[in-house]
Amino acid sequence: MRSGSRGAPHFRNVGGSMGKMAIFLGGFLVLTILIGVLATISPV
């Protein structure tokens, strides 16, 4: 627990742009999956 809380801010400082890219790619993936699921449930 202690080592984890210590490493969190350090990781944030090291990968600022990397974190933003990861969040962007993750959101894009979620959107793509959601669109696929919606298309499967209710085809237009």
N, C-alpha and C positions, 0 to 999 in steps of 0.2 A: 504494500500500500504506500509506504513512505517513498520507496524508490520510484514508484509509478508517478506519484504527484510531483516528484523532483524532475522526472524526465519529460513531463508534459510541456511545461513552458519552454524548456530547452529545445524540444522538437519543434514547437511553434516558431521559435526565433530562427531556427535553422531553415525550415522549409516553409517560407511565407507564400511565395508564388506557387510552389509545388502543391501546397494545401488548397489554394484557390483552383488550380488546375484539376486536382482530384475531386473537389466538390463539383466543379463544372461537368467533368466527365461522368461522375456519379449521377448527377441530376439528369444529364442527357440519357444515360442508360435507363433510369427509372421512367423517364417520359416515353422512351421507345417501348419499353415493356408494357407500360400502361396503355399506350395506343394499340399495341398488339392484342392485349387482353380485351379491350373495349371492342375492337374490330371483330374478335372471335365471338364475344357475347352477343353483340347487336350489329350484324353486318348491314352496311348501308346499300 
